Amino acid sequence: MAISQQHAASGRFPSSRTLLFAAAVAYFALWLALAIHPWDRPAWILENALVAGLFILLWAVRRLFRFSNVSLLLILLFLSLHTVGSHYTYSEVPYDAWWRALTGHTLNSVFGWERNHYDRLVHFCYGLLLAYPIREFFLRIVEVRGFWAYFLPLDFTLSTSAIYELIEWAAAEIFGGDLGIHYLGAQGDIWDAHKDMALAALGALLAMVLTALINRGLQRDVAQEWSGSMKKPHP
């Protein structure tokens, strides 16, 4: 730890604040580039409505709660995946064409897939990338400890995944037509919502298991220490 701090101080490694700033600039550049000519503008607007709400919420509570730089990097990574999906619409992301350009064959043919699975990836990453920031929130605001500090992020991920599936269903019912189909993204799979929720829960479970193993190896809880450092001392 002391060696890494010395390297960071000497300028050989960028600080976490520098990495966060670079990641934020890269994300907004990606968002602007993909916002110019999305494949389906109405679907793009619907997909980005929740993102706008998230940024408004984070800005509103910035003085009451702040995520660590690690959590903010994970959030930006997830939002980048979402930005790509909203540009093409999730069921039309051309990852097969990208993979063919690199290897000469499609990714779907390798795994025997018959549908576009980019939406599955993003649902999985919702749990994998956001469970840690959610854990920070529970550690600081709810002040949970022990088992509950690992279980509640998983529970929250699964419950919000269910809420999102309900939002998708409501939007499909309200708007209908191609817009509803693109936003729902089921691609004819009657178990689409169930699989999406299961993948989000699996991602969160893996994230919490990995966090627990890292904490055990370090013999410390970095997120808990961060939450404690953000508390104002009592007079």
FENRAPE-V842185 format. One record per helix or strand of 2 or more residues. SS is the DSSP state (2 for helix, 1 for strand). FROM is the first residue (numbers start at 1). TO is the last residue. Records with the same first field share a line. If there is no record, write none. Layout:
SS = FROM-TO + FROM-TO
This chain:
2 = 2-10 + 16-35 + 41-60 + 69-88 + 90-92 + 95-103 + 107-111 + 118-142 + 147-175 + 177-184 + 192-218 + 222-229
